[in-house]
Amino acid sequence: MTDLCIPLRDFGDQEIAEIQIKVGNKLTKINFRVEFFKWDDNSISHEKRIENLKYAIESYNKNWELVHIYNPRPGSKYIQAMFRQRPVN
């Protein structure tokens, strides 16, 4: 098993959640960040919104990897995506 699901309360734009996990005797720290990307733009097609989101994710800071994209609520102006900080080797 390499993934755990940990429910988190809402946290603000660009805040980082730090989680420490101890497996055996090894303590690991993992950072997560939820970003908000513009979504509700009725002047463009749904396909174009997806294309814009894809571009935003591909050009995101390479020190962070995409973990999850949340479904936007109906009428939401933003879509959220969760990123995990890549380990520093």
N, C-alpha and C positions, 0 to 999 in steps of 0.2 A: 504494500500500500504506500503510495507516495503523495496522496492528497487527503486533506481533511476539510470538512465543511464546518466553519465557525460562524454562526450568526453574529453580525455586528450591528449595533445601532447606527442610525444615520450619522454621518460625520460630514463636515463642511467641504466645500469645493477646495481642492488641492491640499486637504489635510492628509497626513500619512498615519495609518494604523500600524503600530509596531507589535508584532507577536513573537514571543519567545517560546520555543518548544524544546523540551529536553527528551532526547531519545537515548536510552541507556545512560551513559555518563556525559554525553555530548549535548551542549546547549547551543541551539541555533536561533538566530534572530531573523525574522522575515518582515519586510516592509511592504505594505499595500497602499495603493492610492486610487481613489475614484475620481475620474475626470468627467466633466460635462461638456458635450459637444452640441453645437447648434443643430436642431432637428426640424423644428416647425417652420418651414418656409413654403407656404402654399403656392408661391410663384414658380416652383420647380417640381418636377415629377418625383415620385417615390424612388425610382431608380437613380435619379441624380442625387437625392439625399444620401442614398446608400453609397454611391460613388464618392461623395464628399467625405462621408464618415471613414470609408476605407483609406482615402488619401490622408486624413488626419491621423489615423492610427499608424499607417506606414511611416509617416514622417515624425512620429512621436519620439521622444528621447529614447535612444537605443539602450540605455541603462535600465529600462523598464520593459517588461514583456506583458502582452495582453493576456488576461486571465478569463475575463467574462464581459460580455456586452448585455446590458439589461434591456428588457423590453420597455420602450417609453410608454408612459401612461397616455391614454387618449387625450389629445389636445396639448400635450407637453411641448414646451419650446426647446427642450434639451433631451439628449439621450446620454445615458451614463455608461461608462466603461471602467472596469477595474483592471489595474496593472499591478504586477509584482516586481519589486526591484530585483534585478539579476544579481546573483552572488558575485562578489569581487574575488577573483582568484589571485 
